[in-house]
Amino acid sequence: MGAIFVVIIAGVVIVRAQLKKFFDPTPAYLEAIRKSGKFEEPTTIRVNQRPIPMTLIMQGALDSRRTVLVAKTAKVLEALGLLTVSKTTSSSTWEVPVLGSVKMKSEDVEISLTEKGVGESVNWRTTEEPYPMASEKALWWHVPIGSREITGIESVNETMLPNMVDVAIHWRWHPNKIGEGFDCGGSVIGSLPKDTQDFALSLGWNSQTEYTAQARLRRVGGAWEVLYIDFPNERTSNEL
C-alpha cells in the first residue's frame, strides 16, 4: 500500500512538472527573442568615415574656430591597425568692415583605411546619419565586434494590449577579433596605448558583464514574435 502511495505521489509530481512546462511561456519567449533578426545581428560599434564638421565657434569678437569630431571608436581601430587618423590645424585671416581683421582656426582630420582595414571593411555596413550640432550628415561604418548570448529572463510584464508582453532579458557579449580590442574584461586592451585604453574603457564593452535588453513580444497564431528589442548599452557605446 505504501509503495502504491509513493508511486501515486511520484506520478502527480511528474504530471505537475509536465503541465508547468507545457503552460510556462518562458521558453517560448526566449526562443522568439533568440531567433529574432535584431538579436541575431552582430553587435557593432559606429565609426565616422570622415571627420564631422561642427558649427563655427566664436572665441571673442575677432577670433573664431571651426572644429571637427572623430569617434572614440576610430582611435581604437587605429591602434588595432585598421585605420589611420591624421590631424592638422590651419589659420586664416580676412578683413571685415568695421571689425577689421578676423582670425579663424580650422582643424583638418583625415580618416583612412589601412591595408588590413580594407580587407576587414568588406563586412562593415555604411550609413549616413545626422549628428547633434554638426553642420552636415556624417557617413558611418558599423563594425561588427561580436555576438550575443541570452543568459536568462529578468522579468515579464503584461501590457494593456491582449496577447502582448514586455520581457527584460540578461545577455552576454562574445567579442570577435576586432571586439577583443574593446573588451574591458579581456587581455588585448591592456596592450593598447594608454589614451586608447581610456577611449575603449569609456565605451563600456565587457565580456564578463551581463547586459540587459528590453523586448516586446506579441502572440500570433499560437506563436510569439518580437515586435522590437532595445539594447541600451549599445546606444551609449555609439556616442562620440
C-alpha positions in Angstrom: 0.0 0.0 0.0 2.8 2.3 1.0 4.6 1.6 -2.3 1.5 2.4 -4.3 1.1 5.7 -2.4 4.7 6.6 -3.2 4.1 5.8 -6.9 1.0 7.9 -7.0 2.8 10.9 -5.4 5.7 10.5 -7.9 3.2 10.4 -10.7 1.5 13.5 -9.6 4.8 15.4 -9.3 5.8 14.3 -12.9 2.4 15.3 -14.3 2.6 18.7 -12.5 6.1 19.3 -13.9 5.0 18.4 -17.4 1.9 20.7 -17.1 4.1 23.5 -15.8 6.5 23.0 -18.7 3.5 23.0 -21.1 1.9 26.1 -19.7 5.1 28.1 -18.9 5.6 30.5 -21.8 9.2 31.4 -20.7 11.0 29.0 -23.1 8.8 30.4 -26.0 9.8 33.9 -25.1 13.5 33.1 -25.1 13.2 31.2 -28.3 11.4 34.1 -30.0 14.0 36.6 -28.8 17.0 34.4 -29.7 15.7 33.9 -33.2 14.7 37.5 -33.9 16.6 39.3 -36.6 17.7 42.1 -34.2 19.2 39.7 -31.7 20.9 37.5 -34.3 22.6 40.6 -35.8 26.2 41.1 -34.7 26.9 43.7 -32.1 28.5 46.7 -33.7 30.3 49.9 -33.0 29.9 53.1 -35.1 32.9 54.9 -36.6 32.7 58.0 -38.7 34.3 57.6 -42.1 35.1 61.3 -42.4 35.6 63.9 -39.7 32.3 65.5 -38.6 32.4 69.3 -39.1 30.9 71.2 -36.2 29.3 74.7 -36.3 31.5 77.7 -36.0 32.6 78.7 -32.5 33.3 82.3 -31.8 36.3 83.0 -29.4 35.9 86.6 -28.7 34.8 89.4 -31.1 37.7 88.8 -33.7 38.5 85.2 -33.3 36.6 82.0 -34.4 37.3 78.3 -34.5 35.9 75.5 -36.6 36.4 72.0 -35.2 35.7 68.5 -36.3 34.9 65.4 -34.3 36.3 61.9 -34.6 34.6 59.0 -32.8 36.5 57.3 -29.9 36.0 54.1 -31.7 38.2 55.4 -34.6 41.1 55.8 -32.2 40.7 52.2 -31.0 40.6 50.9 -34.6 43.7 53.0 -35.4 45.5 51.3 -32.5 44.4 47.9 -33.9 45.9 48.8 -37.3 42.7 49.2 -39.2 42.6 53.0 -39.6 44.9 55.9 -39.8 43.8 59.2 -38.3 45.9 62.3 -39.1 45.2 65.8 -37.8 46.4 69.2 -38.9 45.5 72.8 -37.9 45.4 75.8 -40.1 44.8 79.6 -39.6 43.3 82.2 -41.9 42.6 85.9 -41.6 40.2 88.1 -43.6 39.1 91.7 -43.4 35.6 92.5 -42.2 34.2 96.1 -42.5 34.2 98.0 -39.2 35.6 95.0 -37.3 38.9 94.8 -39.2 40.9 91.6 -39.3 39.2 88.4 -38.2 41.1 85.3 -37.5 39.8 81.7 -37.9 41.5 78.5 -36.8 40.4 75.3 -38.5 41.1 71.6 -37.8 41.5 69.2 -40.6 41.4 65.4 -40.0 41.8 62.6 -42.4 40.5 59.1 -41.7 41.6 56.3 -44.0 41.6 52.5 -44.0 44.9 50.7 -43.8 45.6 47.6 -46.0 44.4 45.5 -43.1 41.3 47.7 -42.7 40.4 47.4 -46.4 40.2 43.7 -46.0 38.1 43.8 -42.8 35.8 46.5 -44.1 34.0 44.2 -46.6 32.0 43.1 -43.5 31.2 46.7 -42.4 27.9 48.4 -43.2 27.8 52.1 -44.2 25.0 54.6 -43.2 24.5 58.3 -43.4 23.1 59.8 -40.2 22.9 63.2 -38.6 24.9 64.1 -35.5 23.8 66.8 -33.0 25.4 70.3 -33.6 27.1 69.0 -36.8 26.8 71.2 -39.9 26.1 68.2 -42.2 25.2 64.5 -42.0 28.0 62.0 -41.3 29.0 58.8 -43.0 29.4 55.9 -40.6 30.9 52.5 -40.7 29.1 49.9 -38.5 31.8 47.5 -37.5 30.8 44.0 -36.1 32.6 43.3 -32.8 30.9 40.1 -31.6 27.7 38.2 -30.9 25.1 38.0 -28.1 24.1 35.1 -25.9 20.9 35.1 -23.7 21.7 34.1 -20.1 18.2 34.5 -18.6 15.0 36.4 -18.1 14.8 39.2 -15.6 11.1 40.0 -15.8 7.9 39.5 -17.8 5.2 42.1 -17.6 1.7 42.0 -19.2 0.7 45.0 -21.2 -2.6 46.8 -21.6 -2.9 45.1 -25.0 -4.0 41.5 -25.4 -1.5 38.8 -26.4 1.4 41.2 -25.8 4.1 41.1 -23.1 7.2 43.1 -22.2 10.2 40.9 -21.5 13.5 42.0 -19.9 16.4 39.7 -20.5 20.1 39.3 -19.5 22.7 38.7 -22.1 26.4 38.4 -22.6 28.7 39.7 -25.3 31.1 37.4 -27.1 33.8 39.6 -28.8 35.3 38.7 -32.2 38.9 39.5 -33.1 38.2 43.2 -33.5 35.9 43.2 -30.5 38.8 42.0 -28.3 40.3 45.5 -28.6 37.2 46.9 -27.0 36.8 44.3 -24.3 37.3 45.8 -20.8 37.4 42.2 -19.4 40.0 40.9 -21.9 43.7 40.9 -22.3 44.1 42.8 -25.6 43.0 46.2 -24.3 46.0 46.3 -21.9 48.4 46.3 -24.8 46.9 49.4 -26.4 48.3 52.9 -25.8 47.1 54.5 -22.5 44.9 57.1 -24.2 43.4 54.5 -26.4 42.7 52.2 -23.4 40.8 55.1 -21.9 38.7 55.5 -25.1 37.9 51.8 -25.1 37.1 51.7 -21.4 34.7 54.6 -21.8 32.6 52.7 -24.3 31.8 50.0 -21.7 32.1 46.8 -23.6 33.0 43.9 -21.2 32.7 40.2 -22.0 32.4 39.5 -18.2 29.3 41.7 -17.8 25.7 40.7 -18.0 23.8 43.4 -20.0 20.0 43.9 -20.1 17.7 44.3 -23.1 14.0 45.1 -23.3 11.8 43.3 -25.8 8.1 43.5 -26.6 6.5 40.3 -27.8 3.2 39.6 -29.5 1.4 36.2 -29.7 0.3 35.5 -33.3 -1.3 32.2 -34.3 -0.1 30.4 -31.3 3.5 31.6 -31.5 5.4 34.5 -30.0 7.1 37.1 -32.2 9.4 40.0 -31.3 7.9 43.4 -32.2 11.1 45.3 -31.1 14.1 44.8 -28.9 16.3 47.6 -27.4 19.9 47.3 -26.2 20.6 50.4 -24.0 24.3 49.8 -23.7 24.8 49.8 -27.4 23.2 53.2 -27.8 25.5 54.6 -25.2 28.6 52.9 -26.7 27.9 54.5 -30.1 28.1 58.1 -28.8 31.2 60.1 -29.6 
